[in-house]
């Protein structure tokens, strides 16, 4: 998974790579019986590699953002605890993402010093446009692979750097150069980790220098980014059978994506090039965009199906190894967290609890179950949206401490939540209030994260039908602030397909009545302005009635402002 979200004369390089491979083969790096089907003589994956149950591993526990990773101290005792838990869960092959001293080197040192029955696929983190950083990574990886050749069974250069959607793009020619540089200095098989779509059409520059293809596939994320790719909703199945049908369809799609990569390589004459699944997994906790999908029981169903497939691949057609993503939760990933088979407290999730039903110790670690009790019937599945009768009142009040008028609808059960739970504080205060709205207001004190901050007022899963407001309605509120730059105001809705939609309108002084002088001013935004931003909004299924935010990448504001914003008298009007 994405952790962050010139080369010329290929023919000459391919010849040189082949010669180097022959030299390495003479000193144990290759297999003279292996047919050269790429630009190099393939180094086979060892039986130890293909026989072991595999998982992705990162030891970060306390960092809450990418900026905090550098400062986090990782004691070897923590690494040993993690390794013991992974071994207790049956994993004997781990993949790490970089070759830094803090993670890769320390992990290798613990494995060797404590004589643990663990092997590693060593990663090399490649950063687009940073040659000095990359060369240092390559050098460290080469040294580790050679110093720990009894533990490091394979090396992967880069992680999702070449697929079209990569947010850490590296030119193919540069990646080919990096791979070749590493490969000629070590004896282990070498690859690069990337999405299946990349491997399906992988350029010759890459296939000429790798010993196997490490493919990433995430059926669950495809339900967000490409909702029509596979039928996750399984409407044709009875409600009681729908979860099982969805998870069966999910593993079928995962297998299909593998087959797409396999077919693409075969069409290039690369039938002998092995494929592993470097990453695949299922979220245990819904981050907000995986309703009806992310759940501990669904995670277990997916893992069980993967284990079956992995066993098939060891003896016949299919991936030669499957690395589950991932061993432990990592809070620094924020919205991309909660993939772990263990949570960040190192408590075993439902997916693996049956491995140790008595919570017995695991080496230096204590095996503890995550709180909560589940059964197979708790698995989530798609539920049709229920549209309530349309609100007929002329005013729909989101927040006010005045008495309602004759045509004023007041919803119950609304709550205020910050993005990611921590990015804005919003108590009611009596020291500031909007004109004509009694004596209290909501005071927002941003607590920014890397991306910014935000606060939403929503129904905790409930919706209201505000379709009658669409044509001429407005979203209105009073605001008092000195906040610098723009702010964003948004709404969000469900849809019949249960695909959450949102729309944000940017405000700067003078837009729709907005001001940031510290005085109270009333803002009135036509609902058509939101619909113009996102026509897919369905106002018959409104979820977030009011959202205020500053996402720095969108507003262009300088990060970090904690200037307070008071809002009051929030309502929709026809």
C-alpha positions in Angstrom: 0.0 0.0 0.0 1.1 3.5 -0.7 2.9 4.7 2.3 2.8 8.3 1.2 0.8 8.2 -1.2 16.9 9.2 -18.1 17.8 6.2 -19.1 18.8 5.4 -22.6 20.0 2.5 -24.7 17.8 -0.3 -23.2 19.3 -3.0 -25.4 22.8 -2.3 -24.2 21.6 -2.3 -20.5 19.7 -5.6 -21.0 22.9 -7.3 -22.4 24.9 -6.0 -19.5 22.3 -7.2 -17.0 22.4 -10.7 -18.6 26.2 -10.8 -18.4 26.1 -9.7 -14.7 23.5 -12.4 -14.0 25.8 -15.1 -15.5 28.6 -13.8 -13.3 26.5 -13.9 -10.2 25.2 -17.4 -11.1 28.8 -18.6 -11.0 29.0 -17.6 -7.4 25.7 -18.9 -6.2 23.4 -16.0 -7.2 21.5 -17.8 -9.9 20.4 -21.3 -11.0 22.0 -22.7 -14.1 18.9 -24.9 -14.7 16.6 -21.8 -14.8 15.5 -20.7 -18.3 16.4 -17.1 -18.9 13.0 -15.6 -19.9 13.8 -12.0 -19.0 16.9 -9.9 -19.5 18.5 -11.7 -16.6 18.8 -15.4 -15.7 16.1 -15.8 -13.1 17.1 -16.5 -9.5 14.5 -18.8 -8.1 12.5 -18.0 -4.9 13.8 -20.4 -2.3 11.6 -23.2 -0.9 11.8 -21.5 2.4 10.3 -18.3 0.9 7.4 -20.1 -0.8 6.6 -22.4 2.1 6.2 -19.7 4.8 3.2 -17.8 5.8 3.9 -14.1 5.0 2.8 -10.7 6.4 3.8 -7.1 6.0 5.4 -5.6 9.0 6.1 -2.1 10.4 6.8 -1.4 14.1 5.6 2.2 14.4 3.2 2.6 17.4 3.2 6.1 18.7 3.5 8.4 15.7 0.2 10.0 14.7 1.3 11.6 11.4 4.0 11.1 8.8 5.9 14.0 10.4 6.1 12.0 13.6 7.8 9.0 12.2 11.3 10.4 12.5 11.0 11.2 16.2 9.5 7.8 17.2 12.0 5.6 19.1 11.6 1.9 18.4 13.2 -0.2 21.2 14.4 -3.6 20.2 12.1 -5.0 23.0 9.1 -3.8 21.0 10.4 -5.4 17.9 10.9 -8.7 19.7 7.4 -8.5 21.1 6.0 -7.9 17.6 8.0 -10.8 16.1 6.8 -13.1 18.8 3.2 -12.2 18.2 3.6 -12.7 14.4 5.2 -16.1 14.9 2.5 -17.1 17.3 0.0 -16.2 14.6 1.8 -18.5 12.2 3.8 -16.0 10.2 7.4 -16.9 9.5 8.1 -14.5 6.5 7.9 -10.7 7.0 8.2 -7.9 4.5 9.5 -4.5 5.6 9.3 -1.4 3.5 12.7 0.3 3.9 16.3 -0.5 4.7 16.7 2.1 7.5 18.7 1.2 10.6 15.6 1.9 12.8 13.4 -0.7 11.3 15.1 -3.1 8.9 18.5 -3.3 10.5 17.1 -3.6 14.1 14.6 -6.2 13.1 17.4 -8.3 11.4 19.6 -7.9 14.5 16.8 -9.2 16.8 16.1 -12.1 14.5 19.8 -13.2 14.4 20.6 -12.4 18.0 17.6 -14.3 19.4 17.9 -17.1 16.7 14.3 -16.7 15.7 12.7 -18.8 13.0 11.9 -15.9 10.7 12.9 -14.8 7.2 12.5 -11.4 5.5 11.8 -9.8 2.2 13.8 -6.6 2.6 12.3 -3.4 1.2 14.0 -0.3 -0.2 12.0 2.9 0.0 12.4 5.0 -3.2 11.5 8.6 -3.1 10.6 10.3 -6.4 13.0 13.1 -7.4 15.5 12.4 -4.5 18.5 10.7 -6.0 20.8 11.2 -2.9 18.2 9.7 -0.6 17.6 6.8 -3.0 21.3 6.0 -3.4 21.7 5.9 0.4 18.8 3.5 0.6 20.2 1.3 -2.0 23.6 1.2 -0.3 22.1 0.2 3.0 19.9 -2.4 1.5 22.9 -4.1 -0.3 24.8 -4.2 2.9 21.9 -5.7 4.9 21.1 -8.2 2.2 24.7 -9.4 2.2 25.3 -9.2 5.9 22.1 -11.1 6.7 21.9 -13.3 3.6 20.7 -16.2 5.9 17.6 -14.2 6.8 17.0 -11.9 3.8 15.5 -14.2 1.1 14.4 -11.5 -1.3 14.7 -7.8 -1.9 12.1 -5.4 -3.2 13.1 -2.0 -4.7 10.4 0.6 -4.3 6.7 0.4 -3.3 3.9 1.5 -5.7 6.1 4.0 -7.5 5.1 3.4 -11.1 1.4 2.6 -11.2 -0.6 5.5 -12.7 -2.2 6.6 -9.5 1.1 6.7 -7.5 1.6 9.8 -5.3 5.3 9.0 -5.2 6.1 8.6 -8.8 9.4 7.3 -10.1 10.3 7.2 -13.8 10.5 3.6 -15.1 14.0 4.2 -16.3 15.2 5.3 -12.9 13.5 2.3 -11.2 15.1 -0.1 -13.6 18.5 1.5 -12.9 17.9 1.1 -9.1 16.8 -2.5 -9.4 19.8 -3.4 -11.6 22.2 -1.6 -9.2 20.9 -3.7 -6.3 20.7 -6.9 -8.2 24.3 -6.9 -9.4 25.6 -6.6 -5.8 23.5 -9.3 -4.0 22.6 -12.9 -4.7 19.0 -12.9 -3.6 16.0 -12.6 -6.0 15.0 -9.0 -6.6 11.6 -7.4 -7.5 9.7 -4.2 -7.2 6.3 -4.0 -5.5 3.5 -2.4 -7.4 -0.2 -2.6 -8.2 -1.5 -5.4 -10.4 -2.4 -2.9 -13.1 1.2 -2.0 -13.5 2.4 -5.6 -13.7 -0.3 -6.4 -16.3 1.5 -4.0 -18.8 4.9 -3.8 -17.1 7.5 -2.3 -19.5 10.5 -4.3 -20.6 12.9 -2.1 -18.7 11.4 -3.5 -15.5 10.7 -7.1 -16.5 14.3 -7.4 -17.8 15.8 -6.8 -14.4 13.5 -8.6 -11.9 13.4 -12.2 -10.8 9.7 -12.2 -9.8 6.7 -9.8 -9.8 5.3 -8.6 -6.5 1.7 -7.7 -7.1 -0.6 -5.6 -4.9 -4.4 -6.1 -5.0 -7.0 -4.5 -2.8 -10.5 -5.5 -3.7 -11.9 -3.6 -0.8 -10.4 -0.3 -1.8 -11.5 -0.8 -5.4 -15.1 -0.5 -4.1 -14.2 3.2 -3.4 -12.0 4.1 -6.3 -13.6 2.0 -9.0 -17.1 1.1 -7.7 -18.1 -0.7 -10.9 -15.1 -3.0 -11.0 -16.8 -5.8 -9.1 -20.2 -6.2 -7.5 -19.5 -5.8 -3.8 -23.1 -5.1 -3.0 -24.5 -8.5 -4.1 -28.1 -7.2 -4.2 -29.2 -10.5 -5.8 -28.3 -12.4 -2.7 -30.8 -12.6 0.2 -29.9 -10.3 3.0 -28.9 -13.2 5.3 -26.6 -14.5 2.6 -25.2 -11.2 1.3 -22.1 -11.0 3.5 -20.9 -14.4 2.4 -21.7 -13.6 -1.2 -19.8 -10.3 -0.9 -16.7 -11.9 0.5 -16.8 -14.7 -2.0 -17.0 -12.1 -4.7 -14.1 -10.2 -3.1 -11.7 -13.1 -3.2 -12.9 -13.9 -6.7 -11.9 -10.3 -7.7 -8.6 -10.7 -6.0 -7.9 -13.8 -7.9 -9.0 -12.1 -11.1 -6.5 -9.2 -10.6 -3.7 -11.8 -10.1 -4.8 -13.4 -13.3 -4.7 -10.1 -15.2 -1.1 -9.6 -14.1 -0.3 -13.2 -14.9 -1.9 -13.0 -18.4 -0.1 -9.7 -19.1 3.3 -11.2 -18.3 2.5 -14.4 -20.1 1.7 -12.5 -23.3 5.2 -11.0 -23.1 6.7 -14.5 -23.1 7.3 -14.3 -19.3 5.5 -17.5 -18.2 8.4 -18.5 -16.1 8.4 -15.3 -14.1 6.9 -16.1 -10.7 4.3 -13.8 -9.1 3.8 -13.2 -5.4 1.1 -11.1 -3.9 3.1 -8.4 -2.0 0.1 -6.8 -0.4 -3.6 -7.5 0.0 -5.9 -7.2 3.0 -9.2 -6.1 4.4 -9.9 -3.3 6.9 -11.2 -4.2 10.3 -12.6 -0.8 11.1 -14.5 1.6 8.8 -12.6 4.8 8.2 -15.7 6.5 7.0 -15.9 5.4 3.4 -16.2 1.6 3.8 -19.6 1.2 5.4 -21.0 -2.3 5.0 -17.6 -3.6 4.3 -14.9 -2.9 6.9 -15.4 -5.1 10.0 -13.4 -7.7 12.1 -15.5 -10.6 10.8 -15.2 -9.5 7.2 -11.5 -9.3 7.7 -11.4 -12.8 9.0 -13.5 -14.1 6.1 -11.0 -12.5 3.6 -8.0 -13.8 5.5 -9.4 -17.4 5.6 -10.0 -17.3 1.8 -6.5 -16.0 1.2 -5.0 -18.8 3.3 -6.8 -21.3 1.1 -5.5 -19.6 -2.0 -2.0 -19.4 -0.7 -2.0 -23.1 0.0 -3.1 -23.8 -3.6 -0.3 -21.6 -4.9 2.4 -23.5 -3.0 1.5 -26.7 -4.9 0.1 -25.5 -8.2 -0.9 -22.5 -10.1 -1.3 -19.2 -8.3 0.9 -16.8 -6.3 4.1 -18.3 -4.9 3.5 -16.4 -1.6 0.9 -14.0 -0.3 1.9 -11.2 2.1 -1.1 -10.1 4.2 -1.4 -6.4 4.8 -0.7 -6.0 7.6 0.5 -7.3 11.0 -0.2 -4.2 13.2 -2.2 -1.0 13.0 -0.2 2.2 12.4 -1.8 5.4 13.7 0.5 7.6 11.6 -1.4 6.6 8.5 -4.5 8.3 10.0 -7.5 7.5 7.7 -5.5 4.6 6.1 -5.1 2.8 9.4 -6.9 -0.2 10.9 -5.6 -2.9 8.5 -3.8 -4.8 11.2 -4.4 -8.3 12.4 -3.3 -6.8 15.7 -4.4 -3.4 16.8 -1.8 -0.8 17.9 -2.1 -2.0 21.5 -0.9 -5.4 20.1 -4.2 -7.0 20.8 -5.2 -9.8 18.5 -8.2 -9.1 16.3 -11.0 -11.5 15.6 -9.4 -12.7 12.4 -6.6 -14.5 14.3 -8.1 -15.0 17.7 -8.8 -18.7 17.1 -5.1 -19.3 16.7 -4.7 -18.7 20.5 -8.0 -19.3 22.2 -6.5 -19.3 25.7 -4.6 -16.0 25.4 -1.4 -17.9 26.3 1.9 -16.0 26.2 3.9 -15.9 23.0 7.6 -15.8 23.7 8.3 -12.4 25.2 4.8 -11.2 24.3 1.5 -11.5 26.0 -1.3 -12.6 23.6 -4.4 -10.6 24.4 -7.6 -10.5 22.4 -9.0 -7.2 21.3 -12.2 -6.4 23.3 -15.4 -7.3 21.6 -17.2 -10.6 20.9 -18.2 -11.6 17.4 -19.6 -14.5 15.4 -19.9 -15.2 11.7 -23.4 -13.7 11.7 -21.9 -10.3 12.6 -20.3 -9.9 9.1 -21.3 -6.7 7.4 -23.2 -6.5 4.1 -24.9 -4.0 1.9 -28.2 -2.7 3.2 -30.5 -0.7 0.9 -30.9 3.0 1.8 -34.3 4.0 3.3 -35.5 7.4 2.2 -37.6 9.2 4.8 -40.6 11.4 3.9 -39.4 14.8 2.7 -39.1 17.6 5.3 -41.9 20.0 4.5 -41.1 22.8 6.9 -39.6 26.0 5.5 -36.7 25.9 7.9 -34.5 23.0 9.0 -32.4 24.0 12.0 -29.0 22.3 12.5 -28.0 24.4 15.5 -29.8 27.0 17.5 -30.6 27.8 21.1 -33.7 29.8 20.4 -37.2 28.3 20.6 -38.4 26.8 17.3 -40.9 28.7 15.1 -44.1 27.4 13.6 -42.4 26.1 10.5 -39.0 25.1 11.9 -38.0 21.4 11.9 -35.5 20.5 14.6 -33.8 17.1 14.0 -32.8 15.1 17.1 -29.7 13.0 17.6 -27.3 15.3 15.7 -23.7 15.2 16.9 -20.5 17.1 16.2 -17.4 15.2 15.2 -14.0 16.3 14.1 -12.2 14.8 11.1 -10.3 11.8 12.4 -11.7 12.4 15.8 -9.1 14.9 17.0 -8.8 17.8 14.6 -11.3 20.4 16.0 -12.7 21.2 19.5 -16.2 22.5 19.5 -17.8 23.3 22.9 -20.8 25.5 23.2 -19.8 28.8 24.8 -21.9 31.6 26.3 -19.3 34.4 25.9 -20.0 34.8 22.2 -23.1 34.3 20.2 -24.6 35.3 16.9 -27.1 38.1 16.7 -30.6 37.1 17.4 -29.7 33.6 18.6 -30.0 33.6 22.4 -26.8 33.3 24.4 -24.7 30.4 23.1 -22.5 29.6 20.1 -20.3 26.8 18.9 -16.6 27.7 19.3 -14.3 25.7 17.1 -10.6 25.6 18.0 -8.8 23.8 15.2 -6.3 21.1 16.2 -4.7 20.6 12.8 -3.4 17.3 11.3 -1.1 17.1 8.3 -3.9 17.6 5.9 -5.8 20.3 7.9 -8.8 20.1 10.1 -12.6 19.8 9.9 -15.8 19.6 11.9 -19.0 18.0 10.8 -22.5 18.0 12.2 -24.2 14.7 11.3 -26.8 12.2 12.3 -24.5 9.4 13.3 -25.7 7.2 10.4 -29.2 8.6 10.1 -30.3 10.7 7.2 -33.0 13.3 6.5 -34.8 14.0 3.2 -34.1 17.6 2.3 -34.9 17.3 -1.4 -37.6 20.0 -1.1 -34.8 22.5 -0.4 -32.8 21.7 -3.6 -34.3 24.2 -6.0 -34.2 27.5 -4.1 -32.8 26.5 -0.7 -29.9 28.0 1.2 -27.5 26.9 3.9 -27.2 29.7 6.5 -25.1 30.4 9.5 -23.6 33.2 11.6 -19.8 33.3 11.9 -17.3 35.4 13.9 -13.5 34.8 13.4 -10.1 36.2 12.5 -9.1 32.9 10.8 -6.6 33.7 8.0 -7.3 32.8 4.4 -10.1 30.7 3.1 -12.4 28.2 4.9 -14.6 25.5 3.4 -18.2 24.8 4.1 -19.7 21.5 3.0 -22.6 19.0 3.1 -22.7 15.3 2.5 -25.2 12.8 1.5 -25.7 9.1 1.0 -26.9 7.6 -2.3 -29.1 4.6 -3.2 -25.8 2.7 -3.8 -24.6 3.8 -0.4 -21.7 5.8 -1.9 -21.1 8.8 0.3 -20.9 12.1 -1.6 -19.8 15.5 -0.4 -19.4 18.9 -1.8 -17.5 21.9 -0.4 -17.7 25.6 -1.2 -14.7 27.8 -0.5 -15.3 31.0 1.4 -13.1 34.0 1.4 -14.1 37.5 2.6 -17.0 38.8 0.6 -18.2 35.4 -0.6 -21.8 34.7 0.4 -21.6 37.3 3.2 -18.5 35.7 4.8 -16.1 37.9 6.8 -13.0 37.2 9.0 -12.8 40.6 10.8 -13.9 39.3 14.2 -17.3 40.8 13.8 -20.4 38.7 13.4 -21.6 38.2 9.8 -24.3 36.0 8.3 -23.4 33.6 5.5 -26.0 32.3 3.1 -24.9 29.7 0.5 -27.4 28.5 -2.2 -27.7 24.7 -2.2 -27.3 24.9 -5.9 -23.7 26.0 -5.3 -23.1 22.6 -3.6 -24.9 20.7 -6.3 -22.8 22.5 -8.9 -19.6 21.2 -7.2 -21.0 17.7 -7.0 -24.2 16.9 -9.0 -24.1 13.4 -7.5 -25.3 14.7 -4.1 -28.7 13.2 -3.2 -30.6 15.6 -1.0 -33.1 12.9 -0.1 -30.4 11.2 1.9 -28.5 14.0 3.7 -25.9 12.8 6.2 -23.7 15.7 7.2 -26.0 18.8 7.6 -23.1 21.2 8.0 -19.3 20.8 7.6 -16.6 23.5 8.2 -13.0 22.7 7.3 -9.7 23.8 6.1 -7.9 21.2 3.9 -4.7 22.9 3.1 -4.1 21.2 -0.2 -7.4 22.7 -1.4 -7.6 26.1 0.2 -3.9 26.8 -0.2 -3.7 28.1 3.3 -0.5 27.9 5.3 -0.7 24.9 7.6 -1.2 25.1 11.3 -3.6 27.9 12.2 -5.5 27.3 15.5 -7.4 30.6 15.3 -10.9 30.1 16.8 -14.1 30.2 14.7 -17.4 30.8 16.4 -20.6 29.7 14.5 -24.2 30.1 15.4 -27.7 29.9 14.0 -27.1 27.1 11.5 -30.1 26.3 9.3 -31.3 25.3 5.9 -34.1 27.5 4.4 -36.3 27.0 1.4 
